Amino acid sequence: MRPLRVPQTTSRCASMRRSPAAIVTSEDVVKQKPAPDIFLEAARRIGVAPQFCRAYEDTDLGMMAIRAANMEAIDVRELLRPH
């Protein structure tokens, strides 16, 4: 198994109360966003059907990929905008 490389921005910006059950990177799938493969692989690894998953994204291509995976899509850009 190859060592996991988590982008620094991901590890620095992610505010999680517990470790994620699975981390999937672009290196783990053949088709990149906007294909849903990366999100479908994450769902497979945690053993949850995609329709019961929620994914967070900060790009238009990522939002398209989440929706193509039939998951609930949360655009974090909206959460970061000043009100």
C-alpha positions as CSV (number, residue, x, y, z in Angstrom):
1,M,0.0,0.0,0.0
2,R,1.4,3.4,-1.0
3,P,1.8,6.1,1.7
4,L,-1.1,8.5,1.9
5,R,-0.4,12.1,0.9
6,V,-3.0,14.5,2.1
7,P,-2.7,18.0,0.7
8,Q,-1.5,20.5,3.3
9,T,-4.5,22.8,2.7
10,T,-6.9,19.9,3.3
11,S,-5.3,18.9,6.5
12,R,-4.9,22.5,7.7
13,C,-8.4,23.7,6.7
14,A,-10.4,20.6,7.6
15,S,-12.1,21.0,10.9
16,M,-13.2,17.6,11.9
17,R,-14.1,16.3,15.3
18,R,-12.8,12.8,14.4
19,S,-10.7,11.3,11.7
20,P,-12.4,10.6,8.4
21,A,-13.4,6.9,7.8
22,A,-11.7,7.1,4.4
23,I,-9.6,9.5,2.4
24,V,-9.8,9.3,-1.4
25,T,-7.5,11.3,-3.7
26,S,-7.4,11.8,-7.4
27,E,-4.6,9.2,-7.5
28,D,-7.2,6.6,-6.4
29,V,-9.5,6.9,-9.4
30,V,-9.1,6.8,-13.2
31,K,-11.7,9.5,-14.1
32,Q,-11.3,12.9,-12.5
33,K,-14.0,15.5,-11.7
34,P,-16.6,16.2,-13.0
35,A,-16.9,12.4,-13.2
36,P,-18.4,11.1,-9.9
37,D,-15.7,8.4,-9.4
38,I,-13.8,9.9,-6.5
39,F,-17.1,10.4,-4.5
40,L,-18.4,6.9,-5.4
41,E,-15.1,5.4,-4.3
42,A,-15.3,7.2,-0.9
43,A,-18.8,5.9,-0.4
44,R,-17.7,2.4,-1.3
45,R,-14.8,2.5,1.2
46,I,-17.0,3.5,4.0
47,G,-19.8,1.1,3.0
48,V,-22.6,3.7,2.6
49,A,-24.8,4.0,-0.5
50,P,-24.1,7.2,-2.3
51,Q,-27.7,8.5,-1.9
52,F,-27.1,8.5,1.9
53,C,-23.9,10.5,1.7
54,R,-23.2,14.2,2.0
55,A,-20.1,15.7,0.3
56,Y,-18.4,19.1,0.7
57,E,-16.8,20.8,-2.2
58,D,-15.3,24.1,-3.2
59,T,-15.3,23.9,-7.0
60,D,-17.9,23.9,-9.7
61,L,-16.4,20.6,-11.1
62,G,-16.6,19.0,-7.7
63,M,-20.2,20.1,-7.2
64,M,-21.0,18.5,-10.6
65,A,-19.3,15.3,-9.5
66,I,-21.1,15.1,-6.2
67,R,-24.5,15.5,-7.9
68,A,-23.5,12.9,-10.6
69,A,-22.8,10.5,-7.7
70,N,-26.3,11.1,-6.4
71,M,-25.1,12.6,-3.1
72,E,-26.1,15.6,-1.2
73,A,-23.8,18.5,-2.3
74,I,-22.6,21.2,0.1
75,D,-20.8,24.1,-1.5
76,V,-18.4,25.3,1.1
77,R,-17.8,28.6,-0.8
78,E,-21.2,29.7,0.4
79,L,-20.3,28.9,4.0
80,L,-17.1,31.0,3.7
81,R,-18.7,34.2,2.2
82,P,-19.0,37.1,4.5
83,H,-22.6,37.9,5.4
